[in-house]
Amino acid sequence: MIQSTGVVVVVPKGKAVAKTWAARFLDEAKIDGTVRRALDGNGFTSDKIAP
């Protein structure tokens, strides 16, 4: 069985501030373990998190 897990954040064109905020939020969530805990808590314990 092959499984792929993806997460996408959509920001409307022309919303540079929102795009910057979303990118920073995701980077910080990866660093502080929020993303890892969310994946683990939903059974995705072996999925890797992109740097």
C-alpha positions in Angstrom: 0.0 0.0 0.0 1.3 3.4 -0.9 0.1 6.5 1.1 0.8 10.1 0.6 -0.2 12.9 3.0 -0.3 16.5 1.8 -1.2 19.8 3.3 -2.0 22.9 1.3 -2.5 26.4 2.3 -4.3 28.6 -0.3 -3.9 32.3 -0.3 -5.6 34.5 -2.9 -3.5 36.3 -5.5 -2.2 39.7 -4.4 -2.3 38.9 -0.6 1.4 39.0 0.0 1.0 39.7 3.7 -1.3 36.6 4.1 1.2 34.5 2.2 4.1 35.6 4.3 2.1 35.0 7.5 1.0 31.5 6.4 4.6 30.5 5.5 5.9 31.7 8.8 3.1 30.0 10.7 3.9 26.7 9.0 7.7 27.0 9.5 7.2 27.7 13.2 4.7 24.9 13.6 7.2 22.5 12.1 10.0 23.8 14.4 8.0 23.7 17.6 6.6 20.2 17.0 2.9 21.2 16.4 2.9 19.5 12.9 4.5 16.4 14.3 2.0 16.1 17.1 -0.9 16.7 14.7 0.3 13.9 12.4 1.0 11.6 15.3 -2.3 12.2 16.9 -4.1 11.2 13.7 -2.2 8.0 13.1 0.5 9.3 10.6 3.4 8.4 12.9 5.7 7.4 10.1 5.1 10.3 7.7 8.0 12.7 7.3 7.8 16.4 7.6 9.5 18.5 4.9 12.2 20.8 6.1 
